Amino acid sequence: MLLVQNLIKRYGKQNAVNDISFELQGGEVVGLLGPNGAGKSTTMKCIVGLLRKTSGEITIGGYDHLSVEAKRLFSYIPETPYVYDLLTVEEHLQFIAQAYGIRDWKEKGNELLETYDLTDKAKKLGKDLSKGMRQKVSICCALLPDPQVLFFDEPMIGLDPKAIRNTKRIFRELKEAGKTILVSTHLIDSVETIADRIMILKEGNIIGNDSLENLKKQFEQKEGGSLEDIFLELTKDE
Ligand SMILES: Nc1ncnc2c1ncn2[C@@H]1O[C@H](COP(=O)(O)OP(=O)(O)OP(=O)(O)O)[C@@H](O)[C@H]1O
């Protein structure tokens, strides 16, 4: 469903992403982990077309990632939520529904607002929302079109505990519904239970890419050894 081949992204002379290749099969949930500055956001932004890649090939559902056909297939939840200052919360959903041609969106929209405690904020303008509320609106907008593929960049940052719990539940529901998900996160436990595979980035390179079970074997982790232990082992400075 997602194919990334030899992706390189340079900022000036610095290689932020260093010739990486990976694939996500349809229905796969993959956690993208890495220390600060590893290149997670850069990778995601290149995939969704917000940053111009230096070189490489990216396809989504077999279409070039910059094509309209590819864009119809995915939603992206950025690390820093972007909301329109002069649209209310419900107008954001209406805007997305119109842009994607979704006719009966109100029921699902209301359910999403309910899930994220935004029902009483429906008439609030974007500019008057807190950072966490903006993040919630961004997640609601991404979920409304029911995309096949979801790219979440640090979705839990700024969310309160209830919203984190609801987002974890939504991850599980999306997985059960067969969606393909790439989620970058520092909150390792938020992907540990749902990810089919973990990819670990360090200094722009993929240094681990396997199921949690295999990563545990690779690192001879005993039963009960956590993903966090493996992560710290893999990313420690030599
Ligand atoms: N706009 C930019 N201009 C120049 N360098 C950049 C820019 N954005 C990111 N970088 C550099 O590219 C590298 C990768 O950054 P990126 O934001 O992709 O990392 P990340 O893994 O998402 O980090 P974090 O976990 O801190 O969000 C870092 O060395 C960073 O300094």
The ligand as an ORCA input file, in Angstrom:
! r2SCAN-3c Opt
* xyz 0 1
  N      13.478     22.827      7.958
  C      14.648     22.287      8.290
  N      15.814     22.853      7.903
  C      17.005     22.297      8.196
  N      17.150     21.158      8.895
  C      16.035     20.543      9.309
  C      14.716     21.076      9.038
  N      13.801     20.240      9.583
  C      14.492     19.248     10.169
  N      15.812     19.422     10.009
  C      16.886     18.515     10.490
  O      16.661     17.226      9.927
  C      16.912     16.215     10.893
  C      15.665     15.358     11.056
  O      14.639     16.152     11.656
  P      13.151     15.590     11.882
  O      12.306     16.736     12.344
  O      12.721     14.857     10.683
  O      13.410     14.562     13.078
  P      12.358     13.787     14.004
  O      12.828     12.376     14.054
  O      10.966     14.022     13.542
  O      12.637     14.489     15.413
  P      11.660     14.782     16.676
  O      11.447     13.474     17.354
  O      12.499     15.705     17.503
  O      10.404     15.410     16.164
  C      17.363     16.914     12.163
  O      18.767     16.900     12.196
  C      16.846     18.327     11.997
  O      17.707     19.251     12.620
*
